[in-house]
Amino acid sequence: MRRLGLEREIVDRGVYDRTVERFRQRKIALPTFAELTEPATIPPAIRSALSGVGPDDADPLNLFRVHWHNDGARTGFVELPEHVVLPAELTGTPARIVVLLADRFPIIGAHKVLATYGCLAPRVITGQFDPTRDKAVWPSTGNYCRGGVAVSRLMDCHGVAILPEGMSRERFEWLESWVEDPSDIVRTPGTESNVKEIYDECNAMAVDPTNVIFNQFSEFGNHLAHYFATGRAVEEVVESMTRVEDGLVLRAFVSATGSAGTIAAGDYLKERFGAKIAAVEALECPTMLLNGFGEHNIQGIGDKHIPLIHNVMSTDFVIDVSDRATDGLNVLFNTDVGRRYLSERRSVPDAALGSLGSFGLSSICNVLAAIKLARYEELGPSDVVATVATDGAPMYSSELEIALKRLHPDGFDEVAAAAAFGEHLAGATTDHMLELSGEDRERIFNLGYYTWVEQQGVSSEEFRARRDQAFWRETRSIVAEWDEMISEFNARTGVLAQYGATG
């Protein structure tokens, strides 16, 4: 289980002791998973100390901002996770589509810092990662490698990013400003769709045992962080809505699968509300829908394989969205012409317009899938569909320029804006989606065998165990043990006490 990051005890006492001393010297304290799920429980002394720390500072205290309760400035704490309920004027459906805004997270403006903390922290507290020797290698097609490099630096660890060379310019510019050395950015061939090339690079690097590979697609800490923290964040928002308006019901949680971290929140919400879970992918690479393949530009959602941490047998829908739609709506949402059209011609309220800058390509993908699901299920005004805006538009400014030149070589005007709205929002249909039967789930589950057992060395027993929901329940029980170990680790470093916090 070490390879899957599921140790419940200290593996190497020597590494553990060196790490305690390192963190004591560097004044690094670790938040518990419970604190990131319920940030109001973070010690007041830590929250007070954070007031003097910028949200993009390479300060270990920013680990205590890796949660959904940051305000728009990413400096203050809010009782309710920031979100937007999209109006019918934009979505064309009376259902309440609520979107949590992940650009409130520190350092990278995306929720992948939560996922990467969920992977690295357990390795630290179990003595599986030695920050005095090891490198943390973060393979990614999107924000995960940025989150990994950020969290590594906050923990005074050496982080390495692996990502396709064709990803957005902004990702590389950010990485260049955060890695220790330019060689810590490893560019693999291709773009968003070339995941196997990333795996191949990881396998080559793993020959050196000091390169510790944190493969987001198979790291269960990724699943666990989102199950608890993201699941609870959505629950809080839905509960706040029901307090204002009786009769609202959460019907579904929608998420692009990507690494299958975020979609773990769906398992939490299914248990609490009976909500259905919709997994989203690119139409140009219909892996779950058609066992297909291809290339697309919905950066950050991955494809051409089934992540090991995806609880496929709990998934209810597969919804495919075209990158033509996400590229087109990126232009509509993030140009003056597009927003003016939405305001003047479609009467979209200012509050909703103001939130559009929080929608990057994968965020738009999630919103479109939520609209498709609401229409398929014929949901009404008392029904809620929840999703997340995984990152914001600033990460795709260069992609916006490319889309404008490709889609609108003669210029983007009001007529073009109307056409984009009509095709991608008003015209969003219920095609290219599937309500999963038991047989469909088995088919998708089985597809993962070829990646994980045949190519990546996961045992057949480990692979098959994931078919049973008892496996997932048992796996989630580890978090309480990790939190006890985090508390013990912090006590040994004495860092919390230095801030006047008791734990």
C-alpha positions in Angstrom: 0.0 0.0 0.0 3.0 2.3 0.3 2.9 2.9 -3.5 -0.7 4.1 -3.2 0.0 6.4 -0.3 -2.1 4.6 2.2 0.2 3.9 5.1 -1.2 4.2 8.6 2.0 4.1 10.6 5.6 5.4 10.5 7.5 3.5 7.8 11.0 4.8 8.4 11.8 6.3 11.8 15.1 7.8 10.7 13.4 9.7 7.8 10.6 10.8 10.2 13.1 12.2 12.8 15.0 14.1 10.2 11.8 15.6 8.8 10.7 16.7 12.3 14.0 18.5 12.8 13.8 20.0 9.3 10.3 21.3 9.9 11.2 22.6 13.4 14.1 24.6 11.9 12.0 25.9 9.0 9.0 26.7 11.3 6.6 24.5 9.3 3.4 23.3 10.8 0.9 21.1 9.1 -2.9 21.5 9.1 -5.0 18.5 9.7 -7.5 17.2 7.1 -10.2 18.2 9.6 -9.0 21.7 9.8 -9.0 22.0 6.0 -12.5 20.6 5.9 -13.7 22.9 8.7 -11.3 25.9 8.6 -13.1 27.6 11.5 -11.2 25.0 13.7 -7.8 26.3 12.7 -6.1 27.7 15.8 -6.9 31.4 16.2 -3.2 32.2 16.7 -2.5 30.7 13.2 -5.3 32.7 11.6 -4.0 35.8 13.3 -0.5 35.2 12.0 -1.9 34.7 8.5 -3.0 38.3 8.4 0.6 39.3 7.7 1.1 36.7 5.0 0.2 37.3 1.3 -1.8 34.6 -0.5 1.0 34.1 -3.0 3.9 34.2 -0.5 6.2 31.2 -0.2 5.4 31.1 3.5 4.6 27.8 5.3 1.6 29.4 6.9 -0.2 29.4 3.6 -0.7 25.7 4.1 -3.5 26.8 6.4 -5.2 28.6 3.5 -5.5 25.4 1.5 -9.3 25.3 1.9 -12.6 26.5 0.4 -13.2 29.3 2.9 -10.9 32.1 1.5 -12.5 35.3 0.4 -12.2 36.9 -3.0 -8.9 38.6 -2.1 -7.6 35.2 -0.8 -6.5 36.9 2.4 -9.5 36.7 4.7 -11.7 33.9 6.0 -15.4 33.5 5.0 -18.0 31.4 6.8 -19.4 30.1 3.6 -17.3 29.0 0.6 -17.5 31.5 -2.2 -19.8 30.4 -5.0 -22.2 31.6 -7.7 -25.7 30.4 -8.5 -25.9 30.8 -12.3 -29.2 32.4 -13.5 -31.6 31.0 -16.0 -30.7 33.9 -18.3 -27.3 32.3 -18.8 -28.0 28.6 -18.4 -31.4 28.4 -20.1 -32.6 26.0 -17.4 -34.7 26.8 -14.3 -32.6 24.4 -12.2 -30.2 26.0 -9.7 -26.7 25.4 -11.0 -24.3 26.3 -8.2 -20.6 26.7 -8.8 -17.9 26.8 -6.1 -15.0 29.1 -7.1 -11.6 27.5 -6.7 -9.6 30.6 -7.8 -9.8 31.6 -4.1 -7.2 29.1 -3.2 -3.7 30.4 -2.4 -0.5 30.4 -4.5 -2.0 29.0 -7.7 -5.6 30.2 -7.7 -6.8 26.7 -8.2 -7.9 23.9 -5.9 -5.1 21.5 -6.8 -3.1 22.8 -3.8 -5.7 20.8 -1.8 -5.1 17.7 -3.8 -1.3 17.9 -3.6 -1.3 18.6 0.1 -3.5 15.5 0.5 -0.8 13.5 -1.2 2.4 15.0 0.3 1.4 15.4 3.9 0.7 11.7 4.6 4.1 10.8 3.1 5.8 13.3 5.3 4.1 12.1 8.6 4.8 8.4 7.8 8.5 8.9 7.1 8.0 8.0 3.4 9.4 11.2 2.1 12.7 12.7 3.2 12.8 16.5 2.4 16.6 16.5 3.1 17.1 14.1 0.2 14.1 13.3 -2.0 12.5 15.1 -4.9 8.7 15.3 -5.1 7.7 14.6 -8.7 4.3 15.9 -9.8 3.0 14.6 -13.1 0.2 16.6 -14.5 -1.7 18.0 -17.5 -2.8 21.1 -15.7 -2.8 22.6 -12.3 -1.7 19.6 -10.2 2.0 20.1 -11.0 1.7 23.8 -10.0 0.0 22.8 -6.8 2.6 20.2 -6.1 5.5 22.6 -6.7 3.8 25.2 -4.5 3.1 22.8 -1.6 6.6 21.3 -1.9 8.1 24.8 -1.5 5.9 25.6 1.4 7.2 22.4 3.1 10.8 23.2 2.1 10.8 20.2 -0.3 12.3 19.9 -3.8 9.4 19.8 -6.3 9.6 18.8 -9.9 6.8 19.4 -12.5 6.1 17.1 -15.4 3.6 18.3 -18.0 3.0 18.3 -21.8 5.0 20.9 -23.7 1.8 22.1 -25.4 0.0 23.4 -22.2 -0.9 27.0 -21.8 1.9 29.6 -21.7 0.7 30.9 -18.3 1.4 27.5 -16.6 5.0 27.5 -17.7 5.5 31.1 -16.7 4.2 30.4 -13.2 6.4 27.3 -12.9 9.5 29.1 -14.0 9.0 31.6 -11.1 8.5 28.8 -8.5 10.8 25.9 -9.2 14.3 25.7 -7.7 16.0 25.2 -11.1 14.7 25.3 -14.8 15.5 21.6 -15.1 12.7 21.0 -12.5 10.2 21.6 -15.3 10.1 18.5 -17.4 8.2 18.9 -20.7 6.8 15.8 -22.3 5.6 15.5 -25.9 2.1 16.5 -26.9 -0.7 18.4 -25.2 -3.7 17.7 -22.8 -4.3 14.2 -24.3 -0.9 12.8 -24.0 -1.0 11.2 -20.5 0.9 8.1 -21.2 3.9 10.1 -22.3 3.8 11.6 -18.8 3.7 8.1 -17.2 6.6 7.0 -19.3 8.7 9.9 -18.0 7.6 9.1 -14.5 8.7 5.5 -14.9 12.1 6.6 -16.2 12.6 9.0 -13.3 11.4 6.4 -10.7 14.5 4.4 -11.3 16.2 6.8 -8.9 14.6 6.1 -5.5 15.1 9.7 -4.4 12.5 10.7 -7.1 9.2 10.1 -5.3 6.4 10.1 -7.9 3.1 11.6 -6.8 0.9 10.3 -9.6 -2.4 12.2 -9.1 -4.3 9.5 -11.0 -3.4 6.8 -8.4 -2.7 8.8 -5.2 -5.6 8.2 -2.8 -4.7 11.2 -0.8 -6.1 13.2 -3.8 -9.4 11.4 -3.5 -9.5 11.7 0.3 -8.8 15.5 0.4 -11.6 16.2 -2.0 -14.0 13.7 -0.5 -13.8 15.5 2.9 -13.0 19.1 2.1 -14.7 19.7 -1.3 -17.6 17.4 -0.4 -18.2 19.3 2.9 -17.8 22.7 1.1 -20.5 21.9 -1.4 -22.7 20.6 1.5 -22.3 23.9 3.3 -23.4 25.9 0.3 -26.4 23.7 -0.4 -27.4 23.8 3.3 -27.2 27.6 3.2 -29.5 27.7 0.1 -32.0 25.4 1.8 -32.1 27.6 4.9 -33.2 30.5 2.7 -35.6 28.6 0.5 -37.5 25.5 1.7 -37.8 22.6 -0.7 -34.5 22.8 -2.5 -32.9 19.4 -3.2 -29.4 18.6 -4.4 -29.9 16.3 -7.3 -26.4 15.9 -8.7 -22.7 16.7 -8.5 -21.0 17.2 -11.8 -17.2 17.1 -12.3 -14.8 16.5 -15.1 -12.9 13.3 -14.1 -9.4 14.6 -14.7 -7.4 12.8 -12.0 -10.8 11.8 -10.4 -9.9 13.8 -7.3 -12.6 16.4 -7.4 -15.3 13.9 -8.3 -14.7 12.2 -4.9 -16.8 15.0 -3.5 -19.7 13.3 -5.3 -19.3 10.2 -3.2 -19.6 12.4 -0.1 -22.7 14.2 -1.5 -24.3 10.9 -2.6 -24.1 9.6 1.0 -25.4 12.9 2.5 -28.1 13.8 -0.1 -28.6 10.9 -2.4 -27.2 13.1 -5.2 -26.2 11.5 -8.5 -22.7 11.7 -9.8 -21.9 12.8 -13.3 -18.4 12.3 -14.7 -17.4 14.6 -17.5 -14.9 14.3 -20.3 -14.0 15.8 -23.7 -16.1 14.8 -26.6 -13.0 14.8 -28.8 -11.6 12.0 -26.6 -14.7 9.9 -25.5 -12.9 7.4 -23.3 -15.7 6.5 -20.8 -18.5 7.1 -23.3 -17.1 5.1 -26.2 -13.8 3.6 -25.1 -12.4 6.2 -27.5 -9.4 8.3 -27.9 -8.3 11.6 -29.5 -7.0 15.1 -28.7 -8.7 18.1 -27.2 -8.0 21.5 -25.5 -10.0 21.4 -22.3 -6.8 21.8 -20.3 -6.7 20.1 -17.0 -9.1 17.2 -17.3 -6.9 14.4 -18.7 -8.2 11.5 -20.8 -7.5 8.2 -22.6 -7.5 6.2 -19.4 -9.5 5.6 -16.2 -7.8 7.0 -13.0 -7.2 4.4 -10.3 -8.8 6.7 -7.7 -12.1 7.0 -9.7 -14.9 5.2 -7.9 -16.5 4.2 -11.1 -19.0 1.9 -9.6 -20.6 4.9 -7.8 -20.9 7.0 -11.0 -24.3 7.6 -12.5 -23.7 9.6 -15.7 -21.0 10.2 -18.3 -21.3 13.6 -20.1 -19.1 14.6 -23.0 -18.4 18.3 -23.8 -16.7 19.6 -26.9 -13.6 21.8 -26.7 -15.2 23.8 -29.4 -17.8 24.8 -26.9 -15.3 25.6 -24.1 -13.1 27.6 -26.4 -16.1 29.5 -27.8 -17.5 30.3 -24.4 -14.0 31.4 -23.1 -14.3 34.1 -25.8 -17.9 35.0 -24.9 -17.2 35.1 -21.2 -13.9 36.9 -21.2 -14.1 39.7 -23.8 -15.8 43.1 -23.4 -18.0 42.3 -26.5 -19.1 39.0 -25.0 -20.0 40.3 -21.6 -21.8 43.3 -23.0 -23.9 41.0 -25.2 -24.7 38.9 -22.1 -25.7 41.9 -20.1 -27.6 43.9 -22.7 -29.1 41.2 -24.9 -29.5 38.4 -22.5 -30.1 40.3 -19.2 -27.6 38.3 -17.3 -27.3 39.9 -13.8 -24.1 41.7 -12.9 -23.3 39.3 -10.1 -23.2 36.4 -12.6 -21.2 38.4 -15.1 -18.7 39.3 -12.4 -18.1 35.6 -11.7 -17.2 34.7 -15.3 -13.5 35.6 -14.8 -13.4 32.7 -12.3 -14.1 30.2 -15.1 -11.2 28.7 -16.9 -11.6 26.1 -19.7 -12.3 23.1 -17.4 -14.6 25.2 -15.3 -16.7 26.1 -18.4 -16.7 22.4 -19.2 -18.2 21.6 -15.8 -20.9 24.3 -16.2 -21.9 23.0 -19.6 -22.1 19.5 -18.4 -24.3 20.7 -15.5 -26.6 22.4 -17.9 -26.8 19.2 -20.1 -27.6 17.1 -17.0 -30.3 19.5 -15.8 -32.0 19.3 -19.2 -31.7 15.6 -19.4 -33.3 15.1 -16.0 -35.8 17.9 -16.7 -34.9 19.6 -13.4 -36.9 22.5 -12.2 -36.5 25.5 -9.9 -36.4 23.5 -6.7 -33.5 21.3 -8.0 -29.8 22.0 -7.4 -26.9 20.8 -9.5 -23.5 21.5 -8.0 -20.1 21.7 -9.7 -16.8 23.6 -9.3 -14.9 26.2 -11.2 -11.5 24.6 -10.9 -9.5 27.6 -11.9 -9.9 31.0 -13.5 -9.7 32.7 -16.9 -6.3 34.3 -16.2 -4.6 30.9 -16.6 -5.9 30.9 -20.3 -5.2 34.4 -21.6 -3.0 33.0 -24.3 -5.6 30.4 -25.2 -8.1 33.2 -25.5 -5.9 34.9 -28.0 -5.5 31.6 -30.0 -9.3 31.0 -29.9 -10.0 34.5 -31.2 -7.7 34.1 -34.1 -8.9 30.6 -35.0 -12.7 31.0 -34.4 -13.1 34.7 -35.3 -10.4 35.7 -37.8 -12.5 38.6 -39.0 -13.2 39.8 -35.4 -15.5 39.0 -32.6 -18.6 41.2 -32.6 -22.1 41.2 -31.2 -23.3 38.9 -34.0 -20.5 36.4 -33.2 -21.4 36.7 -29.5 -25.0 35.8 -30.3 -23.9 32.9 -32.4 -21.7 31.6 -29.6 -24.5 31.9 -27.0 -27.0 30.2 -29.3 -24.7 27.3 -30.2 -23.1 26.5 -26.9 -25.6 27.7 -24.2 -29.1 28.0 -25.6 -28.3 25.1 -28.0 -26.8 22.8 -25.4 -28.4 19.4 -26.0 -28.6 16.1 -24.1 -26.6 14.2 -26.8 -23.2 12.7 -26.1 -24.1 11.6 -22.6 -25.0 8.3 -21.0 -27.0 7.3 -17.9 -24.9 4.4 -16.7 -26.4 0.9 -16.2 -24.6 -1.7 -14.1 -23.1 -3.1 -17.3 -21.8 0.3 -18.3 -20.1 0.8 -15.0 -18.5 -2.6 -15.3 -17.3 -1.7 -18.8 -15.7 1.5 -17.7 -14.2 -0.1 -14.6 -12.6 -2.9 -16.7 -11.1 -0.3 -19.0 -8.8 0.8 -16.2 -7.2 -2.7 -16.1 -5.0 -2.0 -19.1 -3.4 1.1 -17.6 -3.0 0.1 -14.0 -2.4 -3.6 -14.0 -0.8 -4.2 -17.4 1.2 -0.9 -17.7 1.7 0.5 -14.2 2.2 -2.6 -12.1 -0.8 -2.4 -9.7 -1.7 -5.9 -8.5 -4.9 -7.5 -9.8 -6.1 -7.8 -6.2 -5.7 -4.1 -5.5 -7.4 -3.2 -8.8 -10.4 -5.5 -8.2 -10.9 -4.4 -4.6 -12.0 -1.0 -5.8 -15.2 -2.5 -7.3 -16.6 -2.9 -3.8 -17.9 0.2 -2.0 -16.5 -1.3 1.3 -13.0 -0.6 -0.1 -13.8 3.1 -0.4 -15.4 3.3 3.1 -12.4 1.6 4.7 -9.9 3.8 2.8 -11.6 6.9 4.1 -11.2 5.8 7.7 -7.5 6.4 7.3 -7.9 10.2 7.5 -8.7 10.2 11.2 -5.5 8.3 11.8 -3.5 10.7 9.6 -4.9 13.6 11.6 -3.7 12.0 14.8 -0.3 11.6 13.3 -0.2 15.2 12.0 -1.0 16.4 15.5 1.8 14.2 16.9 4.2 15.5 14.3 3.3 19.1 15.0 3.8 18.5 18.7 7.3 17.1 18.0 8.3 20.1 15.9 6.9 22.5 18.5 6.0 25.0 15.7 2.4 25.5 16.6 3.5 26.3 20.2 5.8 29.0 18.8 2.8 30.7 17.3 1.0 30.4 20.6 -1.3 27.7 19.3 -2.0 24.6 21.3 -2.8 22.2 18.4 
